[in-house]
Amino acid sequence: MDLAWPVIAWALWVAALAAAFKVSSRERPREASRYDAPVPVVELLRGMRTQEVFHAALFDLAGRGWVTVEGDRLTLAPPRREPLLPYERWVLDRVAARLRGRPQAPVMALTPEGTDLDGEFVPLVRQTAIDLGLARRRWPNMIVPLLLAAALVVPWYVTIATAGLSWPGMIATMVSFVAGVSLLMAGRGFLLTGTGREITGPDREPANPRQEWIYTGSGWHGVEIEPPGSPAPGSERQEVAGHIVKRWSVAEVDTDAMSSGRSYYVALHDGSSEKARSYVVKETLYHDVLPGDFVRLLVKPRTGKVVRLLAHERHW
């Protein structure tokens, strides 16, 4: 079985794919945006979760007087004459629909379903990023991905004609199917521009990192939080469980080491105590949980540091 021709066919297709991606990755000259990037757009470009981008939009609207957020309760403010971006109008419309005439409601109850956020909200935020020059489409239209997907027929046919239904033919069939579907599902693509990469770089912190909502559904009154490392009975490590009622981050500077960093915290309420207890967490865990989530943590009581996330449930 001579596989020379299949190898050549696949090599040519891979070369065409690489060339297309290389050409599409070139920056296209464009006039710089005259507007500051909205926080929700920056959060999306930084890879934050959809729910967090939605809540960033709520806080952004609250800062401009469109809504009022007190604790974990949101109230719609009287309409203003200020123009809104399409995704902001979408957020206000969904919030108004979920309020159903009530004067206020918990922020959690006003958060749309994930499918709605991914299917309607995120495309609007992405389009805003494109309009501001922070991102662009990889392909100007669908012709290139369609041609690349259609061109997969050539190496697939050459492989099948040479090897039949043996393992090379089966691999070629699987690769052709996965690659073709991936090209079509990705659509026109979405890439950050130079400006977009600059404002979302690792050295850039999100705006207002302490601006977080709280959760009072566990019975916590939103007032007292014990600091990390509070005296607590138990061994060197122990399990704690409860609802995340608040989370926040604090910028810290080490003058001796001439370095700076950021510490991340979550407050946990067990559902019966008067106070919530705070813990130090890693950045990854901080971004994985939201107020209202029920978690079970393995912690070091003396230092208040979380060792491991043992369980995580979200009911909204």
N, C-alpha and C positions, 0 to 999 in steps of 0.2 A: 504494500500500500504506500504509494508515493504522495506525501502531504506537502510537496513543494508549492503547488499552485494554491491550495488553501492558505498556507502560511503567507504567500505573497498577497493574496486577496485581503486577508485580515490586516496585514501590515499597511496596505494602501488605505484601508478604511480608517485605521487608527491614525495614520498620518493626516488624512483629511480632517478627522475630528480634532486633532491637536492644532492644526493650522486654523481651523474655524474658531476655536477657543482663544488662540493667541491673538487673532485679529480682533475678536470681539472684546478682548480685555484692554485694548488700547483706549486711553482716555480721549474723549471727544471734547474739543474746546467749547466752553460754555461760559456765559456771563455769570459771575458770582452772585449768589442770592443777596438781596438787599435786606432780608429779614433774619432775625435770630431764629435758630431752630427751636421749635416747640419741644418741651420736655418729653411728651409722649413719643414724638418722632425719634428723638435721640434714644429713648429707652428701647424702642423697637429695633433700631439699628445696632444697639449694643447687644441684642439677642435676649432681651428680657422676655419673660413669659407674657402671653396675651393678657391674662388677668391683670398683671402688674401694669401693663401699658394702658389698659382701660382705667385703672384706678389713678394712674398718673394724669390721664386726661381729666378725670373728675377733680383732682386737686388743682390742676391748672385752671379749670373753669371756676373753682371755688376762689382761687386767688384773684380772679377778675370779676367776681361778684355775680356769677351766673347761678351758683348753688352755694349752700352753706353746709359745711361739714363740722359737726360738733361731736367729738368722740367717735362713735360708730354710727351716728345718725346723720342722714342727709336730708336737706330741705331745698326745694327749688325756690330760687329768688325770682322777683319780677323780671320779665324780659328786658333786655338792654338793646340799644341801637348799634352796638358794636358788631361788626361782621364776624361771622363764624366760619371756620374751615369746615369742609364736608364731614370729616370724622367727628368734629365737635358737635355739629348739628345732629349726627347720628346718635351720639352719646346722650344728648339731652332728650331726644325723642324716645329713646329706649327707657331712660330713667322716668320720664313722665308717664310712659305706658305702664311701667311696673309699679309706680306709685298708686295708680288707679284712684286718683282723687284724694288720697291721704295726704296730710300735711308733711309727714316725714316718714322715713323707714330706715332700717339698718342698711349700711352700704352693701353688706353681703347679699341681702335680698334683692338688691337692685342690679346685681351683676348678671348680664345675659349669659345664656348657655355658651359653652365653648365652641359649638358649631357655628353659632351666630357671630361670635367674635372672630373666628378664623375665616368665615366665609364672607362677612360684610364689613366688619370693623377694620381688620388688618389691611385689606386691599385699599381702603380709603387712606389709612395712615401711610402706606407705602407710596401711594400716588402723591401725597403731600410731600414726602421725601424727594420724589422725583421732580416735582414742581419747584422745590427749593434748591435743586442742584446737588442734593446730598446723596442721591442714588440715581441709577439709570437702568434701563433694560439691557440685557446682554444682546438680544437680537432685536432689530428694528421691527421685524414681523416674524411670522411663523414659518417662512419659506425655508430658512436654513435648517432648523431642527427637523422639519418634515423631510427635506432632502437627505439629511444624515440618517434618519430612521429608515427611509425607503432604500438607501444605499446598502443597508445591512443585508438585503436580499442577495446581493452578489456574493460576498464571502460565505454566507450561509449555504447558498446553492452549490458553490464550488466545493465546499466541504462535504455536503451530503452526496453530491455526484461522485466524489472520490472515495469517501469512507463509508457511505451508506448509513445504516442505523447503528453503527458501532459507537464506542465511547467518544471518538472525536466528533461524530455527527450529533450525538446527544448534547455534548458540551456546546457545540456551535449553535444548536437550537435554543438552548437555555440562555446563552449569552446574547443572542440576537433578540430574544423576547424581552429580557430584562433591560438591555441597552435601549431598545426601541421605545418601550413603555416609559423609561426614565426620561428620555429626550422629549417625548410628547407631554408627559405630566409636568415637567419643569416649565413648559410654556416658553415665554420670551425671556425668562430669567430675571434676576434682580441683583445688581451689583452696587456696591458703595463707590462713590467717586472719591477723589482725593480729599475734598472738603469733608465728605462723610466719614472717611477714615480718620481724619484729624480730630473731629469732635467726639469720636467714639473710641479713641485710642485708650490703651491701658492706663495711661497717666491722667485720664480725665474721669473725674467722679461724676455721677449723676447729680443734677441740680437738686438742691434741698434734700440731702440724703436722710435727714431726720424727720421729714414730713411723711408720717405714717398714720394710718387709721388704726383704731383699736377695736376689740371685740368684747362685748359684755354679755353675750349669750350664755356664758358659763356661770353667771352670778357675780362676777367681779364688777365692782362699781366704778372702775376706771380711775382710781385715785392712787392707792398705795402699791408700790412695787419694792420688794426687798432687793438690795444690791447683790451682785454675784458673790459667792463665797460666804453667804450668811450662815451663821452657826446652824447646823442641821444634824440630827442624830443619824447614825449609820456608819457603814464601813468606808473604806477608801473609794469604793464605787457602789453606786446604788441606782436603781431604776426609779424614774419619776414619770408620771403620766398626767395629762390634762390638755386643756385647750391653749393654743397660742393666742394670747390676748393683745400682745403688742410686740413690735420688733423695731429696732433702731440701730444706727451705726454712728460711731464717733471717730473723728480724725484725731490721731495722736502723733506727737512729735517726740522723738528721742534725741534730746540735745547732746547727750554724751556720744552717741553713735552717729550723730548728724544725719539722721534718717527719719522718715515719716511713714505712717501707715494708717490703717483703719481697723478698728475693732467692731465686731458685730455681736448684737445681743438679741435675745428673745425673752419675753416674759411668759411664764406658764402659770395657769390657774387650775387648781385641782377640782373646782366645782363646789367647794365647801368653805375654804379658808377666806378670811377677810382680805388678806393680801395676796398678791401674785408674787412669784419668785422669779428672778431673772437669772439667765445663764449666758455664758460666753460661748459662741458658736463659730464655726468656720464659715467663710464666705459662701461656700457651696451650699451648706445647709441653710444659711440665711436666705438664699434665693430660692430654695426648694419649698419653704413653708410660708404660709400666709396666715394672718390673724383669722381665727375661726377654725383652723385645722386642729384635729385631735392627734396628739403625738405621744409616743412613749420613748423616753430618752435614757441612755446610760450616762450618768454624770459623775463628776468628782465633787462631792459636797463641799470640801474645804476650799477649793478654788472656784467652784461654780462653772467649770468647763465641761462642755458636752463631749463625751468620748465617742458616742455612736447613736445614730437614729435607729431605734428598734422597730418602730411601727409608725405609720403615717396614714391618716384617714382624712378625706375631704368630702363633705356632704353638701357642697353648694357648687 
